[in-house]
């Protein structure tokens, strides 16, 4: 019975479908995949905000920054995730931070 609610998405991750209510079923994530959705809707906006805030502190602006994909986290970051889902957002941001932590990088809280 549980297997009818667990759905494999296009990126190979799993999501959960709701029970059928009046002929309608909703998924927790879009069909592109839970992992893809976490990076698009959680990690990318966080990364953009982190870069923008650090540029402003240093007297620069986002337009002058050209290495969005080639940077490292040099300051501590703290994220509150209410964890009302399957944990993809938390795992995605932890992966992002560990992958891009600089030599003098901050800590993750």
Secondary structure, DSSP 8 states (H G I E B T S, - for coil): -GGGTEEE-TTS-EEEB---BTTB--BSS-TT-HHHHHIIIIIHHHHHHHHHHHHHHTT--GGG---TTS--B-S-B-------SSSHHHHHHHHHHHHTB-TT---B-
